[in-house]
C-alpha cells in the first residue's frame, strides 16, 4: 500500500446498496477508484461513472480478475447474494476463493470485506454461514484483510430496513415468529460507510474480524415499535406465534410487503439468532464516527427524511451520489423506499406559456380569498387549510404542500410545457405518501375522484387563460 498520496482502490459490488454509496465517497476522498461490474451499462448513467475506471468481469471467472487487480492497493469485497435458490453457497465460496487467489498473486495491499454480525456460538442461517465462510477465506488468503461484521443496516434502500418499514407501515396488527424477541444491534448506513472508508488506511495488527454496531441493543419487535413512533404511526400489536416457520414467514412477508420472497426469507433466517457485537476491538483500530455512533431512533428519522418530501423514486438528474447516505438512490431496487401514489392529468391551452402562468397565479390568488371549503385545493386530500407553496421555478412549475389531517402527506404540482408560441400544455399532478395502512386505504378510496377533480381544475385555469 502507498504511504502517501491517493490509494488505488477496486470496488466489487459497486452497484449494490453499500457499494453505490461507498464508491463516490472514495472518489471524493481522492482515491483512484476502479469498479468491477458484470454489466457496465448498469452504471453508465451514474454521475460518478466518469470518475472511475470500469472493468467488466465476474468473480466466478478468474480470468477477468487479473486486469482490474493489477497495481491495486485496496480491494473492497461487497458482493453477497440474497438468493436462496441453487448452489449459492458454493458460488459464494468460489467467488471468494477466486478473489483471494487473484489478489495474492497481484500483490494487493489489503482486502476490506463487509460481513454479517452474529453470535459466536449456536447455529447460523445459511446466509450468515456463507458470509462467515467468505470472510474466513479472505482472511486466510495471505493478503492483509479486515472483515467488518454489521447487523441490520438502517437507511432507505437497505433490505433489512425496508422489511421493517413495510411490515410496520402496513400492519397495525401482525403475527410474527419468535425471532421478534431476539436482540439486534442495528447500525446507521452512514456509520457503516465511516468504518469502510477508514478501513482502507487503518493500521491493522493482523487479519481478523471486527464487530461494528450502533449504540442501541434492541429486540426486533422494539425496533418496529420505535419505527412506528418516528413515522407517526400508532403502536403496533405484535402477536408471537412459535409455530410460524421461516418458510411460512417468508411467504407471509411476500404477501403483505413488496420485499421479494427470497430476500425476505434470507433476512428472516438471519434474524433467528441474536446479532449483537461481542467485542469492541474496532475502537482501537478505527475511531468512532464523528459525534459518536448514530442512535437507532435518529437513524430511522434520517432514513424517513426523504419520504417526507413526496418526491417519489429519485433520479440521477436530481440526486447527488454523495448526498445523505440514508436517502434513497436511483440504483436502489424499485420495491425499496416509501410508497408514493400519484394521479396526473393535463390539458392543452391555446395560449402562450406566460399567459397561462398568469391565469394560474390569478386562480391561486382567487382561491386564497374564496371559501376554502369549496376550493379545488381542498381536494383530493380533504382539507380546508391553505396549502403552502413549497417550490416555484421560472414561471413553469409550482408545488403546493397540502396541510391536512389525512393519514399521509399530500402535494399538488402544476407544470407548464410550452408547445409553441401560442400553445401550452398544462400538467397537474397529485402526490400522496401514505402513512400506514390507513393512508393506503385513504388513497385508494379517493383515487376514482382524482381524474375528475384534476380535470376540473385544469379546465378552469385553461378557460381563464383564453
BADOZA-292122 format. One record per residue (C-alpha): x, y, z; residue in three letters. Coordinates in steps of 0.2 Angstrom, whole numbers, plus 2048, in hexadecimal, padded with zeros to 3 digits. Layout:
REM residues N
FIKOL  east  north   up    r
FIKOL     X      Y    Z  ALA
...
***
This chain:
REM residues 466
FIKOL  east  north   up    r
FIKOL   800    800  800  UNK
FIKOL   805    812  7FD  UNK
FIKOL   80B    81C  80C  UNK
FIKOL   807    82D  804  UNK
FIKOL   7FB    832  7F7  UNK
FIKOL   7EB    82B  7F0  UNK
FIKOL   7E8    818  7F1  UNK
FIKOL   7E4    80D  7E2  UNK
FIKOL   7D4    805  7E7  UNK
FIKOL   7C9    7F8  7DF  UNK
FIKOL   7B7    7F6  7E4  UNK
FIKOL   7AD    7E6  7E1  UNK
FIKOL   79A    7E8  7E3  UNK
FIKOL   79A    7FA  7DE  UNK
FIKOL   788    7F9  7D8  UNK
FIKOL   782    7F2  7E9  UNK
FIKOL   77A    7FC  7F7  UNK
FIKOL   78B    7FF  801  UNK
FIKOL   796    7FF  7F1  UNK
FIKOL   78C    80D  7E9  UNK
FIKOL   78E    818  7F8  UNK
FIKOL   7A0    814  7FC  UNK
FIKOL   7A7    816  7EA  UNK
FIKOL   7A4    828  7E8  UNK
FIKOL   7AA    82C  7F9  UNK
FIKOL   7BA    823  7F5  UNK
FIKOL   7BC    82E  7E6  UNK
FIKOL   7B8    83E  7F0  UNK
FIKOL   7C6    838  7FC  UNK
FIKOL   7D2    839  7EE  UNK
FIKOL   7D5    827  7EB  UNK
FIKOL   7D8    820  7D9  UNK
FIKOL   7C8    814  7D8  UNK
FIKOL   7C5    805  7CD  UNK
FIKOL   7B5    7FC  7CD  UNK
FIKOL   7B2    7EA  7C7  UNK
FIKOL   7A0    7E7  7C0  UNK
FIKOL   799    7DA  7B5  UNK
FIKOL   78F    7E6  7AB  UNK
FIKOL   797    7F7  7A9  UNK
FIKOL   786    7FE  7A2  UNK
FIKOL   77F    7FD  7B4  UNK
FIKOL   78A    80C  7B9  UNK
FIKOL   78B    816  7A9  UNK
FIKOL   77E    822  7AF  UNK
FIKOL   786    824  7C1  UNK
FIKOL   78E    835  7C3  UNK
FIKOL   79E    82D  7CA  UNK
FIKOL   7A1    821  7BC  UNK
FIKOL   7AC    82E  7B3  UNK
FIKOL   7B7    82F  7C2  UNK
FIKOL   7BB    81D  7C4  UNK
FIKOL   7C3    80F  7B9  UNK
FIKOL   7B6    802  7B4  UNK
FIKOL   7BB    7F0  7B1  UNK
FIKOL   7AF    7E3  7AB  UNK
FIKOL   7B1    7D3  7B5  UNK
FIKOL   7AA    7C5  7BF  UNK
FIKOL   7B0    7BF  7D0  UNK
FIKOL   7AC    7AD  7CA  UNK
FIKOL   7B8    7AF  7BB  UNK
FIKOL   7CA    7B1  7C1  UNK
FIKOL   7D0    7B6  7B0  UNK
FIKOL   7C7    7C7  7B2  UNK
FIKOL   7CF    7CB  7C2  UNK
FIKOL   7E1    7CE  7BD  UNK
FIKOL   7DF    7DE  7B5  UNK
FIKOL   7D5    7E8  7C1  UNK
FIKOL   7E0    7E2  7D0  UNK
FIKOL   7F0    7E7  7C8  UNK
FIKOL   7F9    7F4  7D3  UNK
FIKOL   7EB    7F5  7DF  UNK
FIKOL   7ED    7FA  7F1  UNK
FIKOL   7DC    7F6  7F8  UNK
FIKOL   7CE    7EB  7F3  UNK
FIKOL   7BD    7ED  7FA  UNK
FIKOL   7B3    7DD  7F9  UNK
FIKOL   7A1    7E2  7FA  UNK
FIKOL   799    7D3  7F1  UNK
FIKOL   78C    7C8  7F9  UNK
FIKOL   77D    7BF  7F2  UNK
FIKOL   76C    7C0  7FA  UNK
FIKOL   766    7B2  7EF  UNK
FIKOL   761    7A2  7F8  UNK
FIKOL   760    798  7E8  UNK
FIKOL   76D    78C  7E0  UNK
FIKOL   77E    78A  7E6  UNK
FIKOL   781    79C  7EC  UNK
FIKOL   78C    796  7FB  UNK
FIKOL   798    78D  7EF  UNK
FIKOL   798    79D  7E3  UNK
FIKOL   79C    7A8  7F2  UNK
FIKOL   7AA    79D  7F7  UNK
FIKOL   7B1    79C  7E6  UNK
FIKOL   7B0    7AF  7E3  UNK
FIKOL   7B9    7B2  7F3  UNK
FIKOL   7C6    7A6  7EF  UNK
FIKOL   7C9    7AD  7DE  UNK
FIKOL   7CB    7BF  7E5  UNK
FIKOL   7D6    7B9  7F3  UNK
FIKOL   7E2    7B0  7E7  UNK
FIKOL   7E2    7BE  7DA  UNK
FIKOL   7E5    7CB  7E7  UNK
FIKOL   7F4    7C1  7EE  UNK
FIKOL   7FB    7BF  7DD  UNK
FIKOL   7F9    7D1  7D9  UNK
FIKOL   801    7D7  7E9  UNK
FIKOL   7F2    7E0  7EF  UNK
FIKOL   7F5    7EA  800  UNK
FIKOL   7E5    7E7  808  UNK
FIKOL   7D4    7DF  807  UNK
FIKOL   7C5    7E7  810  UNK
FIKOL   7B5    7DC  811  UNK
FIKOL   7A4    7E0  819  UNK
FIKOL   79D    7D1  821  UNK
FIKOL   78E    7CD  82D  UNK
FIKOL   78E    7D0  83F  UNK
FIKOL   789    7C0  849  UNK
FIKOL   78B    7B6  859  UNK
FIKOL   79B    7AD  85C  UNK
FIKOL   792    79D  860  UNK
FIKOL   783    794  85A  UNK
FIKOL   77C    790  849  UNK
FIKOL   77D    79D  83B  UNK
FIKOL   771    7A0  82D  UNK
FIKOL   777    79B  81C  UNK
FIKOL   77B    7AC  817  UNK
FIKOL   784    7B1  827  UNK
FIKOL   78E    7A1  825  UNK
FIKOL   792    7A5  814  UNK
FIKOL   798    7B6  818  UNK
FIKOL   7A2    7B0  826  UNK
FIKOL   7AB    7A3  81B  UNK
FIKOL   7AE    7B1  80E  UNK
FIKOL   7B6    7BC  81B  UNK
FIKOL   7C1    7AD  821  UNK
FIKOL   7C7    7A9  80F  UNK
FIKOL   7CC    7BB  80D  UNK
FIKOL   7D5    7BB  81E  UNK
FIKOL   7DF    7AB  819  UNK
FIKOL   7E4    7B2  808  UNK
FIKOL   7F4    7B9  80E  UNK
FIKOL   7EF    7CB  809  UNK
FIKOL   7EC    7D6  819  UNK
FIKOL   7DA    7D6  81B  UNK
FIKOL   7CD    7DF  826  UNK
FIKOL   7BC    7D8  828  UNK
FIKOL   7AF    7E4  82F  UNK
FIKOL   79F    7DA  836  UNK
FIKOL   78F    7E5  836  UNK
FIKOL   77E    7E0  83B  UNK
FIKOL   76E    7E9  834  UNK
FIKOL   773    7F8  82A  UNK
FIKOL   767    807  82C  UNK
FIKOL   765    812  81D  UNK
FIKOL   758    814  80E  UNK
FIKOL   75B    806  802  UNK
FIKOL   763    7FA  80E  UNK
FIKOL   75A    7E9  80D  UNK
FIKOL   75A    7E7  820  UNK
FIKOL   753    7F8  823  UNK
FIKOL   746    7F6  814  UNK
FIKOL   73F    7E7  81D  UNK
FIKOL   73D    7F1  82D  UNK
FIKOL   735    7FF  823  UNK
FIKOL   729    7F5  819  UNK
FIKOL   723    7E9  827  UNK
FIKOL   721    7F8  833  UNK
FIKOL   718    803  827  UNK
FIKOL   70C    7F6  821  UNK
FIKOL   708    7EC  830  UNK
FIKOL   700    7F4  840  UNK
FIKOL   6FE    7E2  846  UNK
FIKOL   70A    7D5  841  UNK
FIKOL   70E    7C3  845  UNK
FIKOL   721    7BF  846  UNK
FIKOL   72D    7B1  849  UNK
FIKOL   737    7B1  85A  UNK
FIKOL   745    7BA  852  UNK
FIKOL   73D    7CB  856  UNK
FIKOL   743    7C8  867  UNK
FIKOL   755    7C6  862  UNK
FIKOL   762    7D3  866  UNK
FIKOL   769    7DE  857  UNK
FIKOL   776    7EB  857  UNK
FIKOL   771    7F6  848  UNK
FIKOL   77D    802  83F  UNK
FIKOL   77A    812  835  UNK
FIKOL   780    810  823  UNK
FIKOL   78A    820  825  UNK
FIKOL   794    818  833  UNK
FIKOL   797    808  828  UNK
FIKOL   79E    813  81B  UNK
FIKOL   7A9    81C  828  UNK
FIKOL   7B1    80B  82D  UNK
FIKOL   7B3    805  81B  UNK
FIKOL   7BC    815  816  UNK
FIKOL   7C7    815  825  UNK
FIKOL   7CB    803  823  UNK
FIKOL   7D5    807  813  UNK
FIKOL   7E3    810  81D  UNK
FIKOL   7E1    80A  82F  UNK
FIKOL   7F0    801  837  UNK
FIKOL   7EC    7EF  838  UNK
FIKOL   7F5    7E4  844  UNK
FIKOL   7EF    7D5  83B  UNK
FIKOL   7E2    7CE  830  UNK
FIKOL   7D2    7CB  83A  UNK
FIKOL   7BF    7CF  83C  UNK
FIKOL   7B9    7DE  845  UNK
FIKOL   7A7    7E1  84B  UNK
FIKOL   79F    7F2  848  UNK
FIKOL   78E    7F8  84E  UNK
FIKOL   784    807  854  UNK
FIKOL   782    80C  866  UNK
FIKOL   771    803  869  UNK
FIKOL   76E    7F0  86C  UNK
FIKOL   75B    7ED  869  UNK
FIKOL   74F    7DF  866  UNK
FIKOL   749    7DE  854  UNK
FIKOL   737    7E2  85A  UNK
FIKOL   73E    7F2  863  UNK
FIKOL   746    7F7  853  UNK
FIKOL   735    7F6  84A  UNK
FIKOL   72C    800  858  UNK
FIKOL   73A    80E  858  UNK
FIKOL   738    80F  845  UNK
FIKOL   725    811  847  UNK
FIKOL   728    81F  853  UNK
FIKOL   734    828  848  UNK
FIKOL   728    826  839  UNK
FIKOL   719    82D  842  UNK
FIKOL   710    81C  843  UNK
FIKOL   706    814  851  UNK
FIKOL   70F    807  85C  UNK
FIKOL   70F    7F7  853  UNK
FIKOL   707    7E7  85B  UNK
FIKOL   713    7D8  859  UNK
FIKOL   70D    7C7  85C  UNK
FIKOL   71B    7BA  85D  UNK
FIKOL   717    7A9  855  UNK
FIKOL   724    79C  859  UNK
FIKOL   71E    790  84B  UNK
FIKOL   721    79D  83E  UNK
FIKOL   730    796  834  UNK
FIKOL   73D    7A0  82A  UNK
FIKOL   735    799  81A  UNK
FIKOL   723    79E  81F  UNK
FIKOL   729    7AF  825  UNK
FIKOL   732    7B2  815  UNK
FIKOL   722    7AE  80B  UNK
FIKOL   719    7BA  817  UNK
FIKOL   725    7C8  814  UNK
FIKOL   724    7C5  801  UNK
FIKOL   711    7C7  803  UNK
FIKOL   710    7D7  80D  UNK
FIKOL   720    7E0  808  UNK
FIKOL   729    7E4  7F7  UNK
FIKOL   739    7DC  7FE  UNK
FIKOL   73D    7CD  7F3  UNK
FIKOL   73A    7BC  7FA  UNK
FIKOL   74C    7B6  7F9  UNK
FIKOL   752    7C6  801  UNK
FIKOL   745    7C5  80F  UNK
FIKOL   748    7B3  813  UNK
FIKOL   75B    7B6  814  UNK
FIKOL   759    7C5  820  UNK
FIKOL   74D    7BB  82A  UNK
FIKOL   759    7AC  82C  UNK
FIKOL   767    7B8  831  UNK
FIKOL   75C    7BF  83E  UNK
FIKOL   75A    7AE  846  UNK
FIKOL   769    7B2  852  UNK
FIKOL   76F    7C1  85B  UNK
FIKOL   779    7CD  852  UNK
FIKOL   783    7D7  85F  UNK
FIKOL   795    7DC  85F  UNK
FIKOL   79F    7D1  86A  UNK
FIKOL   7AE    7DC  86A  UNK
FIKOL   7B3    7EE  867  UNK
FIKOL   7C5    7EC  861  UNK
FIKOL   7C1    7F7  852  UNK
FIKOL   7C3    806  85D  UNK
FIKOL   7D5    803  85F  UNK
FIKOL   7D7    802  84C  UNK
FIKOL   7CA    80F  845  UNK
FIKOL   7C4    81D  84F  UNK
FIKOL   7B1    81E  851  UNK
FIKOL   7A7    829  844  UNK
FIKOL   7A8    83C  848  UNK
FIKOL   79B    840  855  UNK
FIKOL   79A    82D  85A  UNK
FIKOL   790    81F  853  UNK
FIKOL   77F    823  84D  UNK
FIKOL   770    81E  859  UNK
FIKOL   763    813  851  UNK
FIKOL   755    820  853  UNK
FIKOL   760    82D  84A  UNK
FIKOL   765    821  83C  UNK
FIKOL   752    81D  839  UNK
FIKOL   74E    830  839  UNK
FIKOL   75C    832  82C  UNK
FIKOL   756    824  821  UNK
FIKOL   744    82B  821  UNK
FIKOL   74A    83D  81D  UNK
FIKOL   749    83B  80A  UNK
FIKOL   738    833  80B  UNK
FIKOL   731    843  813  UNK
FIKOL   735    84D  803  UNK
FIKOL   729    843  7F8  UNK
FIKOL   735    842  7EA  UNK
FIKOL   733    830  7E6  UNK
FIKOL   741    825  7DF  UNK
FIKOL   750    830  7DC  UNK
FIKOL   759    833  7CC  UNK
FIKOL   76B    837  7C8  UNK
FIKOL   766    847  7C1  UNK
FIKOL   760    84D  7D2  UNK
FIKOL   76B    842  7DE  UNK
FIKOL   77C    844  7E4  UNK
FIKOL   786    834  7E6  UNK
FIKOL   78E    83B  7F5  UNK
FIKOL   77F    842  7FD  UNK
FIKOL   778    83B  80E  UNK
FIKOL   77C    829  80D  UNK
FIKOL   76C    825  816  UNK
FIKOL   762    82C  807  UNK
FIKOL   75D    821  7F9  UNK
FIKOL   767    820  7E9  UNK
FIKOL   761    81D  7D7  UNK
FIKOL   76B    80C  7D7  UNK
FIKOL   761    806  7E6  UNK
FIKOL   754    7F8  7E2  UNK
FIKOL   743    7FE  7DC  UNK
FIKOL   73A    7F5  7EA  UNK
FIKOL   745    7FF  7F7  UNK
FIKOL   740    810  7FF  UNK
FIKOL   730    819  804  UNK
FIKOL   720    815  7FA  UNK
FIKOL   71C    825  7EF  UNK
FIKOL   70B    825  7E6  UNK
FIKOL   708    831  7D8  UNK
FIKOL   6F9    837  7CD  UNK
FIKOL   6FD    842  7BE  UNK
FIKOL   6F3    84B  7B1  UNK
FIKOL   6F7    858  7A4  UNK
FIKOL   6EE    863  797  UNK
FIKOL   6F4    86D  788  UNK
FIKOL   6F1    880  789  UNK
FIKOL   6F0    88B  77A  UNK
FIKOL   6FA    898  782  UNK
FIKOL   70D    89C  785  UNK
FIKOL   715    896  794  UNK
FIKOL   717    8A7  79D  UNK
FIKOL   704    8AA  79B  UNK
FIKOL   700    899  7A2  UNK
FIKOL   70C    89C  7B0  UNK
FIKOL   703    8AC  7B4  UNK
FIKOL   6F2    8A3  7B4  UNK
FIKOL   6F8    896  7C0  UNK
FIKOL   6FF    8A3  7CC  UNK
FIKOL   6EE    8AD  7CB  UNK
FIKOL   6E5    89C  7CF  UNK
FIKOL   6F0    899  7DE  UNK
FIKOL   6EE    8AA  7E4  UNK
FIKOL   6DB    8AA  7E2  UNK
FIKOL   6DB    899  7EA  UNK
FIKOL   6E3    8A1  7F9  UNK
FIKOL   6D5    8AE  7FB  UNK
FIKOL   6C7    8A1  7F8  UNK
FIKOL   6BF    896  804  UNK
FIKOL   6CC    888  805  UNK
FIKOL   6BF    87B  809  UNK
FIKOL   6BA    87D  7F6  UNK
FIKOL   6CC    87E  7F0  UNK
FIKOL   6D3    872  7E4  UNK
FIKOL   6E2    872  7F0  UNK
FIKOL   6D7    86A  7FD  UNK
FIKOL   6D7    85A  7F2  UNK
FIKOL   6DC    84C  7F1  UNK
FIKOL   6E4    84D  802  UNK
FIKOL   6D4    854  80B  UNK
FIKOL   6DB    864  813  UNK
FIKOL   6D5    875  815  UNK
FIKOL   6E6    87C  81A  UNK
FIKOL   6F0    886  80E  UNK
FIKOL   6FE    87C  806  UNK
FIKOL   710    882  807  UNK
FIKOL   71A    887  7F7  UNK
FIKOL   729    87B  7F9  UNK
FIKOL   731    87E  7E8  UNK
FIKOL   72F    88A  7DA  UNK
FIKOL   73B    88A  7CA  UNK
FIKOL   73C    897  7BC  UNK
FIKOL   729    899  7B9  UNK
FIKOL   729    887  7B4  UNK
FIKOL   726    87D  7C4  UNK
FIKOL   71E    87F  7D4  UNK
FIKOL   71C    872  7E2  UNK
FIKOL   710    874  7F0  UNK
FIKOL   711    86A  800  UNK
FIKOL   700    866  807  UNK
FIKOL   6FD    868  81A  UNK
FIKOL   6F1    85A  81F  UNK
FIKOL   6EB    84E  82C  UNK
FIKOL   6EC    840  81F  UNK
FIKOL   6F7    831  823  UNK
FIKOL   705    837  819  UNK
FIKOL   70D    845  80F  UNK
FIKOL   706    84D  800  UNK
FIKOL   70C    859  7F2  UNK
FIKOL   705    861  7E3  UNK
FIKOL   711    865  7D4  UNK
FIKOL   70D    870  7C6  UNK
FIKOL   719    870  7B7  UNK
FIKOL   719    87A  7A7  UNK
FIKOL   720    872  797  UNK
FIKOL   721    87E  788  UNK
FIKOL   71C    876  778  UNK
FIKOL   71F    885  76D  UNK
FIKOL   71C    898  76D  UNK
FIKOL   70A    897  770  UNK
FIKOL   707    886  778  UNK
FIKOL   70B    87F  789  UNK
FIKOL   708    86E  791  UNK
FIKOL   703    870  7A3  UNK
FIKOL   706    861  7AF  UNK
FIKOL   6FF    85F  7C0  UNK
FIKOL   705    850  7CB  UNK
FIKOL   6FF    84B  7DC  UNK
FIKOL   70B    842  7E7  UNK
FIKOL   708    839  7F7  UNK
FIKOL   714    82F  803  UNK
FIKOL   709    824  80E  UNK
FIKOL   70C    822  820  UNK
FIKOL   708    810  825  UNK
FIKOL   6FA    805  81F  UNK
FIKOL   6ED    813  822  UNK
FIKOL   6F7    81E  816  UNK
FIKOL   6F7    811  808  UNK
FIKOL   6E4    80E  80B  UNK
FIKOL   6E1    821  80A  UNK
FIKOL   6EA    823  7F9  UNK
FIKOL   6E1    814  7F1  UNK
FIKOL   6D0    819  7F7  UNK
FIKOL   6D2    82B  7F0  UNK
FIKOL   6DC    826  7E0  UNK
FIKOL   6CC    825  7D5  UNK
FIKOL   6C9    837  7D9  UNK
FIKOL   6DA    83D  7D4  UNK
FIKOL   6D8    83E  7C1  UNK
FIKOL   6C8    847  7C3  UNK
FIKOL   6CE    854  7CF  UNK
FIKOL   6DF    857  7C6  UNK
FIKOL   6D6    859  7B6  UNK
FIKOL   6CA    866  7BD  UNK
FIKOL   6D9    870  7C4  UNK
FIKOL   6E2    86F  7B3  UNK
FIKOL   6D2    875  7AA  UNK
FIKOL   6D0    884  7B5  UNK
FIKOL   6E2    88A  7B3  UNK
FIKOL   6E1    887  7A0  UNK
FIKOL   6D1    891  79E  UNK
FIKOL   6D9    89F  7A8  UNK
FIKOL   6E8    89F  79D  UNK
FIKOL   6DE    8A0  78C  UNK
***
